Amino acid sequence: MRDFFVHLVEKLCDPLRSMSLERGEAALFLSAYSEAVTSGNLLLPASASSASAEGTSADAVRKTLDRFMNTLSLCVQAVY
């Protein structure tokens, strides 16, 4: 658990602070980043024939990423 908070501060909070972002701006950045990650543009199927099988898998990955980004955003905002 300690490592999580150390990485949270070193990899996310400190860079946001070094850019002199206010709390609202940091929240906006995290929201935009979350939208980019979970939009599905990176989860395109490899071929048209595997589109139906990959669609279900891509949805599961998208939901998992969405939950992860929501949790991570809350943690960053609490520490920031």
RAHUHU-V297290 format. One record per residue. N is the residue number from 1. RES is the residue in one small letter. PSI is psi in whole degrees, -180 to 180 (none if undefined). OMEGA is omega in degrees with one decimal (999 if undefined). D_CENTER is the distance of its C-alpha to the mean C-alpha in Angstrom with 1 decimal. Layout:
N_RES_PSI_OMEGA_D_CENTER / N_RES_PSI_OMEGA_D_CENTER
This chain:
1_m_-39_179.7_19.1 / 2_r_-43_179.7_20.4 / 3_d_-37_178.5_18.5 / 4_f_-48_-178.2_15.1 / 5_f_-35_176.8_16.2 / 6_v_-47_178.9_17.8 / 7_h_-37_178.1_14.7 / 8_l_-45_-179.3_12.7 / 9_v_-48_-175.3_15.5 / 10_e_-38_-173.2_16.4 / 11_k_-23_-176.9_13.2 / 12_l_-55_-174.1_11.4 / 13_c_-46_-179.9_14.1 / 14_d_-46_176.4_17.0 / 15_p_-37_177.7_15.8 / 16_l_-40_177.5_14.9 / 17_r_-38_-179.0_18.3 / 18_s_-22_175.9_20.0 / 19_m_2_179.4_19.1 / 20_s_39_177.5_20.9 / 21_l_141_173.0_18.3 / 22_e_168_-176.9_19.3 / 23_r_-43_179.3_17.3 / 24_g_-39_178.4_17.0 / 25_e_-39_177.1_15.9 / 26_a_-41_177.8_13.1 / 27_a_-40_177.7_12.0 / 28_l_-42_177.1_12.4 / 29_f_-47_-179.9_10.5 / 30_l_-37_178.3_7.3 / 31_s_-44_178.9_8.3 / 32_a_-39_178.5_9.0 / 33_y_-42_177.9_6.0 / 34_s_-43_178.7_4.2 / 35_e_-41_179.5_7.7 / 36_a_-40_-178.0_8.1 / 37_v_-40_-174.5_5.8 / 38_t_2_-176.8_7.4 / 39_s_-23_178.5_10.6 / 40_g_-4_-179.5_12.3 / 41_n_-27_-180.0_13.8 / 42_l_-4_-174.9_12.8 / 43_l_32_-179.6_14.2 / 44_l_141_178.3_17.7 / 45_p_153_-177.8_20.6 / 46_a_-36_179.5_22.8 / 47_s_165_-178.5_25.9 / 48_a_-33_-178.4_27.3 / 49_s_-27_180.0_29.1 / 50_s_10_-175.3_26.1 / 51_a_-41_-177.3_24.2 / 52_s_-42_178.3_25.2 / 53_a_-40_-179.5_24.3 / 54_e_-27_-179.0_21.0 / 55_g_-45_178.9_20.2 / 56_t_-43_178.8_20.2 / 57_s_-43_179.7_18.1 / 58_a_-38_177.2_15.6 / 59_d_-41_178.9_15.4 / 60_a_-42_178.5_15.0 / 61_v_-42_179.8_12.1 / 62_r_-43_179.1_10.4 / 63_k_-40_178.9_11.3 / 64_t_-44_178.2_10.1 / 65_l_-39_179.2_6.5 / 66_d_-47_177.8_7.0 / 67_r_-42_-180.0_8.7 / 68_f_-47_-177.9_6.5 / 69_m_-36_176.2_3.7 / 70_n_-46_179.2_7.3 / 71_t_-46_-179.3_8.8 / 72_l_-41_179.1_7.0 / 73_s_-43_177.2_7.5 / 74_l_-41_178.8_11.0 / 75_c_-45_-180.0_11.7 / 76_v_-45_-178.9_11.2 / 77_q_-34_178.2_13.2 / 78_a_-40_-178.0_15.8 / 79_v_-33_-176.3_16.3 / 80_y_none_999_16.2
